[in-house]
Amino acid sequence: MTPLVAFAVLIAAVTHASWNAIAHAIKDQLLSFTLISGGGLLIGASGALLVPFPAAAAWPYLLVSAALHVAYMLLLMRSFTLGDFGQMYPIARGTAPLVVTVLAAVFVGERPDRWATAGVTVASAGLVGLALWGIRGSGRRPDWPALLAALATGLAIAAYTTVDGVGVRASGSPLGYIAWLMILEGLAIPACALYRRRGELVAQLKPYAARGLLGAALSVTAYGLVLWAQTRAALAPIAALRESSIIVGAAIGTLFFKERFGAPRIAAAGLMVVGIGLMLHAS
């Protein structure tokens, strides 16, 4: 992983945490994700007119990835509905890198060296530890439905990350791949919202339109940068580095949701920095 790739993934982490915070702040999660998915669909459709069409070999991956992304968004909606942003987001994102490491080794043949493995492990430990400490420090019993939704979200993230890592390399055009992925995954949730809310949907969307469309632009930017990075470096370190978005999310939670940052999050940030250093040493 070169410094340029690492920088791109870190920018993706900031934009990813930002769109998740926007999604969480809109309390009606169906409206929130309708705007983000629909906005991504519009951006993808516009971009598809300007970029090369993905190669035929990429289409099976595109179709599977679109289904996984829809499942991920439904699970994320459920997580945000059931639990606090400061707990659900770290659990969902923190579980993904270790699973990606295993999937990439089994299905892609990418076996990280000891430095990369150590970096992924240290970074993931910090992120998962942050989430578990948040549950312990809340003084409440664990909310198992919320935790299971967050863990399932993490598995979905790991699955689509691995599929897209292979698909984007086969596409011949990372920009074409992201454009068509946004089109395919952007259809399901707006269609569901239109069915459930019918004639009331447009009026319900209007108050949140600007924020939702901003979230869509940030979402497309974040994942577009990740897909580009996946054509230039191994999947597992990228997955771990991308999840530095959890630290950004913790800062956003402190500034905008009045959540305490505290020593555990500082320790998690420190572990994340150590993990990043180990991953860059591997390159």
N, C-alpha and C positions, 0 to 999 in steps of 0.2 A: 504494500500500500504506500504510494508516494505521498508526499506532503500535499500535492494538489488534490488528490483523491480524498485524503483525510479532511481537507478543508471543505470540499464539496459536501461530504457526508455530515460534517458538523453544521454547515448551513442548513442542510436538510433537517437535522435534529431540531434546530431553532424553529424553522417554519412548521415542522410537524407538531411540536408542542403547542405552537400558537393556534393552529387550526383545531386541535383537540380542545383547547381551552375555550375557543369560540363556540364549538359544538356543545360543550358542557354548559356554558353560560345560558344557552337558549333552553329553557326548561322543558319545552315540548320537544322531545328528542326526535319524533317523527318529522316535525317541521324542520328541525335543525339538519338532519341528515338528508332530507329531501332537497334542501337548498344546496348542500355541499355536493351531493351526488349529481343533482341536476346541473349545477354550475360546472362540475367536472365534465359532464356530458357535452355541454355547450363549448367548453374550451377544447375538448378532444375533437369534436366535430369540426371546429374551425381549424385546428392544427392539422387534421388529417388531409385537408385540401392543399397544404403547403409542404408536407414532408413525404418522403418515400413510403410506399406501401410495404408493410412487413412481409418478409419471405414466407412461402407456404409452410416451411418447416416450423415456423413460430406459432401457427394458428392453433394447434392442439393445446399448447401451453397458454395461449391467450384465453381460450374458452374455459379451461380449468381454473386459471387464475381469476377470471371474472367471477366465477361461481364462489371461489374462496374469498374474494374481496367482499362480495355481498354478505356471505356468512359472517365475515369479520365485522362488518358494519352493524349487522343485526346484533351480534354479541356485544359490541362496544356500546351500542344504544342501551342494551339491557344492563350492562355494567354501570353506566353513568346514571341510569334510572335508579338502580338499587343501592349504589354506594357513593362514597365521597371521591371527588376527583383526585385528591392527594393520595388515596390508597389504591383505587382501581387502576389508574394510569400506570403507576410503577409496577404493579403485579402483571398487568397485561403485557407491558413492554419488556419487563425484566426477565420473564420466562423464555422469551423468544430466542435470544442469541445461543443459549446452550442447545436448544432443540435444533436450531439451524445448523450448528456445528455437527451434530449427529446426522441430520438429513443430508447435508452436503457431503459428508464422508461416505455415506451409504449409496446415495443416488447420483452424485456428481463426481465422486472420486477425489474430492478435495480433502486431503488429510493435513491439517495444520501442523506446523512444527511445534516444538515445545514452547517457544516464545509466544507464538500466536495463541496456542491453547491456554497458556498461563494468563495472557491478556484477556481473553474471552472469559475465563473463569473468574478472574479477579473483578472485572467490570460487572459481570452478572451477579456475583456475590454482593457487591455494593448495592446494586439496584434492587435485588430481591430482599436484601437485608433492610433497605430503606422501607420497603412496603410492609414487611413483617413487623418492623419496629413501630410503624404507624398504627398497625392494628393493636399491638401490645400497649402502646402509649395512649390509646384512646380511652382505656378503662372500660371498654364495652366487650361483650362476648363477640367472637367473630361472626359476621353475617355470611353464613355458608353459601346461600344462593348467589350473593354478590361475588364472593371469592371464586366460586366455581365458574361464574360467567366471565370473570377477569382471566382466570387460567385458560378457559376455552378460547378466549380472545387471543391469548398469547400463542396457543397452538395454531390457530388460524393464521396469525402473523408469520409464524415459522414456516407453515405450509406454502403460503403464497410467495414468501421471500425466496424459497428454494425453487419453486416452479418458475417464477419470473427470472431468477438468476440464469436458468437454462434457456428460457424462452427469448429473453432479450439478446442473448449471444447468438441465437439462431436467426434472429429477425433481420439482421443486416442494417437495421435502422432503429436505434434506441428511441428517437423521437417518434417514429411511426408506431413503434410498439406501445409507448405510453399513450399516444393519441387514441389508438383503437382500444386499449385497455380502459381508458376513461369512458369511451362510448359504450362498451359492452357492460361494464359494471354500473354505469350511471343510469341504466334504464329501470332497474328492479325497484328501488325504493321510491322514486317518484311515482311509478305505476301503482305501487301499493298504497301510497298516500292518496292518490287520485281516487282509487277504489274506496278507501275507508272514509275520506272526508268529502268526496264528491264536489258539489257546488260551493262548499265553504272553503275549499283549499286555497284559492287565490287570495281571498280576503285574509285568511289566517297567516299566509306567508308574507304579506306586505310589510308588517312591522319589523320583520327580521331579514328582509331581502338583502340589504347592504352588508350586514354582518355575515350572513350565510354565503353570499357570493365571494366575499373576501376570504372566508374559510375555504371555499372551493379552490380559489387561486393559490392559496398557500398549500393546500393538499396536493394539487397537481405539481407545483414547484418542488415540494419535498420529495415526492416519490419519483419524479423525473430525474432529480439529482442522484437518488439512490440507484435507479436503473442504469444511469450512465456509469456510476462507480462500479456496478457489478460487471460491467464489460471490461474493467481494468484491474480488478483485484478479486481475491477469494471472497466467498459469500460470508463465511462466519465472522471474520474481523469487521466487515462492513456492517453486519447485523448488530454486533456488539457496540461499535462506535455510534451507529445511528441511535441507539438507545440512551445515549447521553442526553437525549431529549427529555428524559425523566428529570434530570437536574434542572433543565430549563423549565419543565413543568412545575417543579417544586418552587422555583423562583416566582413563576406566574401565580401559583397558588398563594404565595405569601403576599404578593403585591396587589392582586385583584380579588382573591377569594378569602383574604384575611386568615390564611392558614400559617401556623408558626413554622419557620424554617428549622431552627434548632440544631443541636449538635449531631443527631443522627444523619441529617441531610448533608451537613458539612463533611462527616466521615464518608458518606456514600460518594460525595463529589470527589473526595481525595482518592478513594479506591478507583473511581472511574478514570481519573487522571493517570494513576499508576497503570491501569489496564491499557489505556491508550498508548502510553509509553512503551509497554511491552509489545503491543501489536505493531507499532512503528519500528521497533527494534527488529522484529521478525522480517520486515521488508528489506 
